[in-house]
């Protein structure tokens, strides 16, 4: 029996080799009839409205059509969590973490640092409030 050499992958990610050595594409699973989007509903928008939809869709990390579909059907649309964090906020949290570590070491050595714990707790609450405010609330 002659060995078959599999074909060279030409950058197509969804390929597999069949038993006879031919390449077959891996198909997407078939949708049920009730899951197929086979109806069109055309709307007219102004240029400003379309730009607004595109901006909001980009913020949510969605395609503009998917964003509009979710909004019209009442599905929640949340801002994307892949946004870059504020470097100043990261620096502030790091600073609080360093202070927390220093206080924990002092307590483990037997020193009473109860006054500093209260100050650190207030600073942490303030910073967490900033984080929650910039977390990207649900778009309505």
Helices and strands as residue ranges (DSSP letters): E 15-17, E 23-25, G 33-35, H 47-60, H 64-73, H 87-108, H 114-133
